[in-house]
Amino acid sequence: MANVRWLAGYRHPWHGLERVAIVLREVFAEPRPLMDGAFLVGDPIMVLPVLFHLPWRHELAVDVSMPLHAASQVSLEGR
């Protein structure tokens, strides 16, 4: 439940920077660890809020039944 509460803080549309979201969807087309993908896109301070927003839009998937951490696997929703 803690993961869902954490991600809920990023559900607001202002976290949906489309230019960053496009690159995140490309990077996570193949599953990879959360921070590995974030660093590939750019500065995590700018990238992570968008990354955490995308599960709310059902565009990225992450297993919220386990604590989120740098190595959590992220993928496109439905993969």
N, C-alpha and C positions, 0 to 999 in steps of 0.2 A: 504494500500500500504506500510505503514511503516513496517508491519510484514514481507512482502515479501522481502523488502530491507534488513532487519535484517537477515533473514534466508539465503539470497543470499550470505552473507559473509561466510557462512559455506558450500557452495556447492563444494568446492575444495576437491579432493580425499584424501588429507592428513588428513582430519577430519574423514575419514571412518575407524577408528580403528576397525577391524572386531571382535576382542575378546570382546570389549565393546559393539559393535553393536549386537552381539549375545545375550548378557544378556539383553540389552534394548528391543529387540524384545520379549523376554520371559516375561519381567516385564510388558510391555504394551500390552500383548496378551489380557488382559482385560483392558478396558479404566480406566485411573486414572489421577489425577492431575500431571502436568509436574514435579514439584519439589519433590513430593512424590516418583515418579518413579526414578528420578535422585538420590535421597538419598538412595534408595534401592540398586542401582547399585554400588555406591561408592562416592568418592569425586566429588562434582559437578564441580570443576575446570577442572577435567579430563573428566567427563561424558557429560556435557552440549554441548561442541562442537560436539561430536558424535551424541547426541540426535538431535541437530539442523540440522545436516547433513542428517539424515535419511529421512525427508520429501522430500528432493531433489531426493533421490533414490526411492521415492514412497514406502517406507517401513513403515513409521509411518505417521499418519495423525493428524493434528491439525487444528482447525478452524482459518484461518488467516483473516477472516472478522471482528474479534474482537481483541482488543489489547492482545498480549501475556502477560501472568503473571503466577505467581507460581501455580495458580489453574486451568490454561488452561487444558482442557481434551485432553489427547494424547492416541491414540490407534493404533493398526496395521492398515495399509492402507486397505481400503475396509470393515472395520467393523463399 
